[in-house]
Amino acid sequence: MVGGGAVRFARPQHRDLLALLLLHANRALTMEQIIDGMWGGGAPATAVAQVQNMVSAIRKAVARGAAALATLDHRRSGYTLRTEARLIDLNCFNALVAEARGAATPELAIAVLRPALALWRGRPLADVRAAYVTAARVRLDDQRAAALEILFDAELAAGGHAEIVSEISDALAAHPFRERLVAQLVVALYRCDRQAEALAACRRTRRALADEQGLQPGPTLRKLESLVLRNDPALDLMPPAMARSPRWRWQPGGLEARSSADGEQTGAGVHSV
């Protein structure tokens, strides 16, 4: 989008290069980096000329509108797409996630993470076909999954377990081997009095890891399965008064309780997650 209107290019490669420049906005990309990103090891002999032509088309596109929101500069260090960081959704997302990581309470983390995740619309780089896309898409998907894990930790700490069961299940459908997501689903199901389903999630993951990866679950999932089996109170939600006490500290990995007297750990609602 430029000046409120959609930017249209004569060739798909123009869009591919613009996306690459946006992923590295305000940082220089050399001609070699651009060629590698666009074609990988299969660059044509005319690659330099093609990049130069694409750059010309992109310059014209970003200059449209009442006020240019970006410029494409060329210096000895390479090509740089210059724009305000706040105009790029990915930058806004990363800033909000950083804010959530430092939030003093789970409620504050939820308040910034929900809008951050709402910035994701569809598959990242959905219409881009250049060589760099596969690796870039993996990185972007991982960033979103990590933010979801922080959100789910916060929701569990705030007592939102019933509301997030379906959300965690959807996230697991896309990332079935992220054990932190599995652990969060197990805790959420357990707190909804769905112990059998919580155990089934543990065992389903154990089988999938063994069959598809040749691995065993990590120590967190193994411990969690044991806690569910014996109805351990460590999995219960803490009373709100205790959760808001200064002796409790919320962090992205869960809740951690410390004695106000000597700092000794005392156990906690989702600390095992």
N, C-alpha and C positions, 0 to 999 in steps of 0.2 A: 504494500500500500504506500502510495506517495501522495501527499496533499489530500488525503481522504479518498482517493480513487485507486482502483486496482491497476497494477503495472502489467502490461502485456508485452511479451517479447516475440520476435519473429522466429527464434529457434529455442528449443528446450535447453540447450547448453548455456544460453544467456542466464536463464533462471538458476541453473546448476552452479554457475560461477558466483552469482549474486549471493546464493545461500552460503557458499563457502566463505565469501568475504564477510558476511554477516556473523557467521560463527566465530570469526576472528576480528570482529569490528574494533576499530581503533588500534589495530596491530598490523604491522607490515607483513605481507606475504611475498616472498621472492617469486620470480618467474618459475624457478625450479620447483618450489613448493606448490604453486598453482598447477603446473603441468602434472606433477605426481598426484595431486588431489583429483584432478579431472580425469586422468587416463590410467593412473597406476603405472605399471610397467609396459603398457601398450600404447604409448603416445605416438601419434603420427609424426612424420617428418615436418609437417606444417604446423606443429603445435604452437610455436611462438607466435606465428602470424595469426592463428586462430584465437589465441588468448588476447592479442592486441585488438582484434576485431570485436571480440566479446566485450572487452573493457569499454570500447567506444560506444557500443550499444547500451551498456549499463549506465555510463555517464549521462547519456541522453535521457534515459528513463528516470534516473533519480533526480534530474534537474527539472522535471516537470512539476507543475503545481504552482500555487501562489507563492509558496516559500519552500525552498529546498530543505529537506529534512536530513539529507546526507550528501557527502561529496566523496568522490573517488580520486585520490591523489596518487601520483607516481613519482617516486624519488629513487635515489640510488639503492636504498634499502628494500624497495619493492612497492607493491600496490597496497594502499590502505584505504578502507572504507571508513570515513569519519562520520560519526553520528553521536547523539546523546545516548548514554547508556540506558536511560529510562525509557527510550523508545523501542527497546528490544525486549520482548517478553521474557526471553531466557535470562537476561540480566536482572529483571524485576523478580523473577522466580528465585534466582540464587540469593538475592538480597533478603527476600522474605524468609527463605529457609535458614539463612544465617541468623536472622533475628529470632526465629523460633528456637534454634539451638541454644540461644542464650536467654530464653524466656524464664522468668522466675517461677511461673506456675504453669501447669498443663493447660489451664484455660487460656492463658495468654498465647501459648504456642498454637493451640487450635485456632484461635482468632486470626492468626496470620497465615497459618498453613492452608486453611480452606481457600482463601482467595488466591494463594500462590498456586495451588493445584488446579484451580479453575482456569488458569492461564493456558493449560494444556488442552488443545482442541484437535482431536484426531491423532493419527500416527505422525511422529516427527519426520520431517523431510519427505513427506508422502509422495510428492511429485518430482523428486530429484533422483537422477539416475547415475550420477558420476561415481567414480571409483571410491571417493572418500566416504560415501554415504553409509556403507555397512558399518564401519567402525564408529562413525559419528552417531549413528542411530543407537548402537549398543550403549555408548556413553550417555546419551540423553535418556534412554529408557532406564538406565541404572540410576541416574540422578532423580528421576521421578519416583522410582521404587524406594530409594533411600528416604525421600521426603515422606512417602506414604508410611514407612516404618516409624518415622518420628511422630507423625500424626496419630498412628494407632497406639503408640506408647502413651501419648498424651491423652487420648480418649479413654484408654484403660485406666489411667491414673485418675481421670475425672469422673469415672463411673459410666462411661458411654459404651460399655461392652455390648449391650443388646443392639445398639444402632449400627455397629460397625462389622458385625459378622458377615453380612453380604459383601461389604466393601473389601474386607480382607480376602474373602473367597475369590472375588474378581481379580484382586492383585495376584493371588496365588495361581490363578489360571494362566497368567502371563509369565509368572516367575515361580514355577513349582519347586525349585530347589533352594529358594531363599529361606533358610531355617528360621530366621527371625520372624518372618511372616507366619510360618507354620506355628511357632511358639505363641505368637499373638492370637492366632485363631484358636488355639487350644485353650488359652486363658479366657478368651471371650466366651467360648462355648461352655466352659466349666462354670463360669459365673452366671450363665443363663440356665443353670441346672441341666445341662446337656452333656453329662459326664461321658456317656457312651460315645457320642459323636466326637468329643474331645479326644478320647482314646483312639477312636478310629482314625482321626487325622494324624496322630502320632504314628500309628502303625502303617497307614497308607504311605506316609513319607518314608518310613524305614524301608518298606518294600521297593518303592520307586528308586530310592538311592542305591539300593543293592542291585536291582535289576538293570538300571540304566547307567549308573555311574560306577558300580562296583565299590561303593562306599558305605560306611555306617554313619548314623546320625551323630552329630557333635554332642559334647557333654551337656549342653543346655537342654536339648530335646530329650536326651536320655533321662536327665534328672526330672524334667517336667512330666514325662510319662509316669515316673514313680510317684511324683506328688499327686497326680490326678488319681492314680490307683488307690492311694490311701486317704483321699479326701483331705489333703494337708491344708490347714488353715493359712499357710503362707500364700496360697493362691487367692484367698478372699480379698475383696475390696476393703481398703481401710476406711474407718469412719471418717466423714468429712472433717470433723474437728481435728483428728489426728493428722490427716493428710495436709492440713493447713498449718500445723504447728511448726515453729521454727526448727524443730529437731528433725524434720523431714525435708529432704532435698530431692527435687525432681530433676531428672536429666534425660537426654534422648534415649538412653539405653534402658530406662525404667525408673522405678522408685528405689531409693536406697535409704534405709533408716539408720540413724546413728544416735547413740546414747548422748543425752545432753551433758552427762557427767564426764565421760571419758572418751567419747568418740567411737566406742565399740559398736560394730554392726549388730542390730537387733532383729533383722528380718524385715520383709516388706511385701506389700501387695503384689507387685509385678517385678520385684528385684530379680527373681529367678529367670525372668525373660530377658 
